[in-house]
């Protein structure tokens, strides 16, 4: 039987109540969030769009942004109205971009991040810490490390590069998952040594320290950069759907798999998926740091049709292939 803090009377009520606090804060803050200037231009509310832009840019830059939105407004509206989900798969270069974006989102979840975040108190108890208070305290420390690591990722992602950051993050994830697996294998061997429990906690902390600055923000950042303007909304939404479906699968199966094959073996499975993720990033994910959107589009056209071809004409001819 897998121990859980939810079995403690009153604990689940307290945890659900605490979860409501950030939701209320986010709701209040979002009431003050302005609409996108680009969206306001599309809805012919230019005065409000200019007012918002004036809060972001200085006078010298403001006019350039207004001119750019005015020039592209009509074309973008037409393109976005014409784009359908099926169009994503008809165009070879858009299909390649989406598979990379969706693949990153899937690997983010299947390497176990939300398993650690959702079940960290349970994992700590499975490692041998019977005290509910200690298990919850350690899980809160892990959550705080996740927040701190994400802030660090904001700095690293524009200094280290998306691809390098993802690979180095996954390398640390693999190492930490092996540590976790080793700790649980040691504990399952019948040893009563508390050292294995602390090794498991160390593995959890190392996992978060490696994951949060890299594979935490990288999939979302890359997905915001790899699609052409007219496909960005629909492809981003589809990739986010892949992320949450993957999250659902992992969250619903982790405890069952751990009970069936053992916690150590489960973490080894996650490590194997992380190895596949490294191969995926190396082979398919382009480095987008410092590139303009038009340069990223050219990358996909060259991957789809080859650099020796007239990519513009092939794009028109190949959308139905």
Buried (B, 14 or more C-beta within 10 A) or exposed (E): EBBBBEEBEEBEEEEEEEEEEEEEEEEEEEEEEEEEBBEBBBEEBBEBBBEEBBEEBEEEEBEEBBEEBEEBBEEBBEBBEEBEEEBBEEBBBBBBBBBBBBBBBBBBBBBBBBBBBBBBBBBBBBBBBEEBEBBBBBBEBBBEBBEBBBEBBEEBBEEBBBBBBBBBBBBBBBBBBBBBBBBBBBBEEEEEEEEBBBBBBBBBBBBBBBBBBBBBBBBBBBBEBBBBBBBBEBBBEBBBEBBEEBBEEBBEEBBEBBEEEBBBBBBBBBBEBBBBBBEBBEEEBBBBBEBEBEEBBBBBBBBBBEEEBEBEEBBEEBEEE
